[in-house]
Amino acid sequence: SGLEAAGSVEAEGVGAEAPRGAWIDCGAEIAVAPEEPIVALASQALVANPDGSVSVFTAFRVVDRNFLASVAVAADADLILQ
């Protein structure tokens, strides 16, 4: 269960360049999809540093055919891309 069930977590994704294009923020607020294609799902966290400054960490997942196919398998659903 947990991360093991979701697949491997690799350090190579740390510091990866974020894709250009429309993102959907997976935060607590309801997001309205933009008119352009969505290239990534993301979430951000603010972390207080010992010196009083704040760092912003962003985690994202590129939305591509492989990601959508994995969601379809996990949901036991058919996926139709148009």
Backbone bond lengths (Angstrom), bond angles and torsions (degrees), N, CA, C in turn:
res aa  C-N    CA-C-N  psi(-1)  N-CA   C-N-CA  omega(-1)  CA-C   N-CA-C  phi
1 S - - - 1.449 - - 1.516 109.49 -
2 G 1.318 118.14 177.52 1.459 122.24 177.89 1.510 112.41 66.41
3 L 1.337 115.31 -139.20 1.459 120.14 -177.40 1.517 112.67 -64.57
4 E 1.340 116.95 -32.35 1.464 119.05 179.73 1.525 110.86 -60.90
5 A 1.329 117.25 -39.70 1.459 121.17 -179.45 1.521 111.35 -71.82
6 A 1.341 117.00 -27.28 1.460 120.60 -178.03 1.527 111.93 -80.28
7 G 1.305 118.02 -11.00 1.457 120.80 -179.05 1.516 110.05 112.42
8 S 1.310 115.51 -179.29 1.458 119.19 -176.13 1.522 111.12 -75.93
9 V 1.311 115.08 149.83 1.460 121.89 175.34 1.515 106.15 -111.88
10 E 1.318 116.97 119.92 1.447 120.51 -174.77 1.519 110.71 -115.19
11 A 1.318 115.81 143.57 1.461 121.37 -178.62 1.515 112.41 -67.74
12 E 1.331 118.73 -17.35 1.459 120.14 -177.60 1.529 111.74 -63.44
13 G 1.332 118.53 -20.67 1.453 121.11 178.53 1.520 112.73 -77.25
14 V 1.332 117.50 -16.73 1.459 120.83 -179.77 1.520 108.42 -70.47
15 G 1.322 115.87 125.81 1.456 120.01 -179.62 1.513 113.55 81.81
16 A 1.319 117.77 9.25 1.458 120.98 179.75 1.521 110.02 -65.69
17 E 1.314 116.40 147.27 1.462 121.20 179.48 1.521 109.45 -72.28
18 A 1.301 116.05 132.67 1.463 121.57 -179.73 1.531 109.77 -72.55
19 P 1.317 116.83 141.35 1.463 119.37 179.18 1.526 111.80 -70.37
20 R 1.316 116.46 150.27 1.462 121.71 176.99 1.518 108.83 -86.94
21 G 1.320 116.16 141.44 1.459 121.23 178.94 1.513 110.93 130.80
22 A 1.321 116.06 -166.43 1.462 122.40 -176.68 1.526 111.09 -78.50
23 W 1.333 115.53 136.52 1.458 123.11 177.79 1.514 108.83 -118.02
24 I 1.315 115.97 156.03 1.464 121.69 168.88 1.521 106.57 -114.70
25 D 1.324 116.48 126.44 1.460 122.03 178.76 1.527 107.96 -83.34
26 C 1.320 116.67 122.62 1.463 121.88 -178.60 1.522 111.17 -88.35
27 G 1.312 117.37 35.36 1.455 122.32 179.48 1.515 111.21 -79.64
28 A 1.317 115.63 -166.49 1.464 121.85 -175.22 1.527 113.19 -74.93
29 E 1.334 117.59 -22.34 1.456 120.11 -177.68 1.523 110.68 -85.70
30 I 1.315 115.75 152.14 1.462 120.55 177.25 1.517 108.97 -73.11
31 A 1.321 116.68 130.07 1.459 121.64 -178.55 1.525 109.87 -102.44
32 V 1.299 115.49 140.55 1.459 121.40 174.89 1.525 107.18 -96.44
33 A 1.318 116.51 127.57 1.460 120.52 -178.52 1.521 110.19 -65.18
34 P 1.320 117.23 135.74 1.460 120.30 177.36 1.519 110.99 -71.40
35 E 1.319 116.57 166.39 1.463 120.03 179.63 1.521 111.99 -73.64
36 E 1.320 117.11 -24.37 1.460 120.16 179.16 1.533 109.98 -86.41
37 P 1.331 118.15 161.47 1.465 120.51 -179.90 1.530 111.73 -59.54
38 I 1.317 116.20 141.80 1.459 122.36 178.35 1.525 108.21 -83.06
39 V 1.335 116.72 127.09 1.464 120.56 -178.67 1.521 112.79 -101.94
40 A 1.355 117.61 -16.80 1.463 119.15 -177.63 1.522 111.48 -159.20
41 L 1.329 114.44 152.87 1.463 123.14 168.91 1.525 105.15 -105.77
42 A 1.323 117.49 140.07 1.464 118.77 -175.76 1.515 111.77 -145.58
43 S 1.310 114.32 162.30 1.452 121.72 173.93 1.525 107.17 -146.46
44 Q 1.329 116.51 146.78 1.453 120.42 -179.77 1.518 110.49 -123.83
45 A 1.323 114.91 151.84 1.463 121.46 176.15 1.517 108.28 -134.20
46 L 1.326 116.19 137.42 1.461 122.08 174.05 1.525 107.36 -96.64
47 V 1.324 116.09 130.73 1.456 121.18 -178.41 1.521 108.45 -123.78
48 A 1.337 115.97 124.99 1.460 121.34 177.98 1.528 109.33 -77.20
49 N 1.321 116.39 128.09 1.456 122.69 177.98 1.532 109.41 -90.04
50 P 1.341 117.26 156.74 1.467 120.47 -179.86 1.534 113.76 -56.87
51 D 1.359 116.73 -27.17 1.468 119.20 -178.67 1.532 113.01 -84.34
52 G 1.338 116.67 3.43 1.456 120.72 178.98 1.520 114.30 94.59
53 S 1.327 117.61 -12.22 1.463 120.19 176.87 1.530 109.36 -77.22
54 V 1.299 115.39 168.51 1.466 121.00 -179.44 1.518 109.01 -123.07
55 S 1.324 117.21 133.60 1.465 122.90 175.23 1.519 108.80 -106.19
56 V 1.313 115.72 144.74 1.461 121.53 177.13 1.523 107.65 -108.51
57 F 1.327 115.67 124.29 1.455 121.29 176.50 1.520 108.36 -110.73
58 T 1.325 115.96 132.87 1.463 121.25 -179.76 1.523 108.72 -120.15
59 A 1.314 115.57 129.61 1.463 121.73 172.85 1.519 106.43 -112.29
60 F 1.309 116.43 135.33 1.462 118.91 179.45 1.512 110.71 -139.22
61 R 1.299 113.94 157.90 1.465 122.07 175.51 1.515 106.75 -130.48
62 V 1.315 116.65 121.29 1.457 121.29 178.79 1.522 108.81 -66.50
63 V 1.317 116.38 133.88 1.462 122.02 176.76 1.526 106.99 -92.99
64 D 1.327 115.49 106.52 1.461 121.28 177.25 1.534 108.45 -136.23
65 R 1.302 116.82 -177.32 1.473 120.20 -177.76 1.527 111.81 -59.49
66 N 1.328 118.03 -40.24 1.466 120.58 -179.70 1.522 111.17 -63.81
67 F 1.334 117.02 -43.64 1.464 120.45 178.80 1.526 110.30 -62.76
68 L 1.333 117.07 -46.69 1.462 120.15 -179.07 1.529 111.34 -63.83
69 A 1.331 117.50 -37.23 1.465 120.69 177.38 1.528 110.34 -64.69
70 S 1.332 117.98 -38.49 1.462 119.96 178.97 1.525 111.34 -68.07
71 V 1.328 117.54 -34.70 1.467 120.85 175.67 1.525 109.78 -65.60
72 A 1.326 116.91 -41.95 1.465 120.49 179.22 1.522 111.39 -62.28
73 V 1.329 117.11 -42.10 1.463 120.93 178.47 1.527 109.99 -64.16
74 A 1.336 116.98 -45.45 1.460 121.00 -179.40 1.517 111.56 -62.70
75 A 1.345 117.09 -33.41 1.465 121.62 -178.34 1.529 112.14 -90.19
76 D 1.351 116.69 -2.29 1.461 122.12 -176.01 1.524 109.74 52.46
77 A 1.347 114.31 50.83 1.466 120.82 -176.36 1.521 109.34 -131.48
78 D 1.323 115.62 158.37 1.463 120.97 172.87 1.518 107.84 -85.79
79 L 1.328 115.85 144.02 1.464 121.54 -179.98 1.511 108.41 -116.48
80 I 1.315 116.48 127.14 1.459 121.62 177.71 1.522 107.50 -120.01
81 L 1.346 116.07 114.92 1.452 120.84 178.14 1.522 109.83 -96.95
82 Q 1.316 115.49 136.09 1.472 119.66 179.67 1.489 110.43 -120.93
